[in-house]
Amino acid sequence: MTASQSVLAERGLLRVVARKQSTANAPLNDGAVAYDVEINGHEVLKTFVSFGEAIQFMDMVSPTEGS
């Protein structure tokens, strides 16, 4: 079963994607969401349980211009 996902933030080649986990992956937590930081939609660098943590990681790896 494939999980539905949506792009929440993009910066350069990086993006944060919210991925709804299927019930097979999270049987005790229906509708759980994971936040993946991906490179250009191909490779997942790291997965987080909150959007804030994913953004902090993206800020560390690819700071905004002027920071």
C-alpha positions in Angstrom: 0.0 0.0 0.0 1.4 3.4 -0.9 1.2 6.3 1.5 -0.2 9.7 0.5 2.1 12.6 0.8 2.2 16.4 0.2 5.1 18.9 -0.1 5.0 21.4 2.8 8.2 23.4 2.3 10.9 23.7 -0.4 14.4 25.3 -0.3 16.7 24.7 -3.2 16.9 21.0 -3.8 15.5 20.2 -0.4 11.9 19.8 0.5 9.8 18.7 3.5 7.1 16.2 2.7 4.3 15.1 5.0 3.6 11.4 4.5 0.5 9.8 6.0 1.6 6.4 7.2 -0.5 3.4 6.3 -2.2 1.5 9.0 0.1 -1.5 8.3 3.1 0.7 9.3 1.4 2.2 12.4 -1.3 -0.1 13.6 -1.7 1.6 17.0 -1.7 5.2 15.7 -4.2 5.5 12.8 -3.5 8.5 10.6 0.0 9.1 11.9 2.1 11.5 9.8 5.8 11.4 9.2 7.8 14.4 7.9 10.6 13.5 5.4 13.4 15.9 4.4 14.1 14.9 0.8 16.7 15.8 -1.8 14.8 16.8 -5.0 12.1 14.2 -4.3 14.5 11.3 -4.7 16.4 10.5 -1.5 15.1 10.9 2.0 17.8 12.4 4.2 15.9 12.0 7.5 12.4 11.4 8.8 10.8 13.3 11.7 7.7 13.0 13.8 7.0 16.8 13.7 7.1 19.5 11.0 9.1 21.8 13.3 11.9 19.3 13.7 12.0 18.8 9.9 12.2 22.5 9.3 15.0 22.9 11.9 17.0 20.1 10.1 16.4 21.8 6.7 17.6 25.1 8.2 20.8 23.4 9.4 21.5 21.7 6.1 20.4 24.6 3.8 20.2 27.9 5.6 18.1 30.7 4.0 20.0 33.4 2.1 21.0 36.2 4.4 21.2 34.0 7.5 
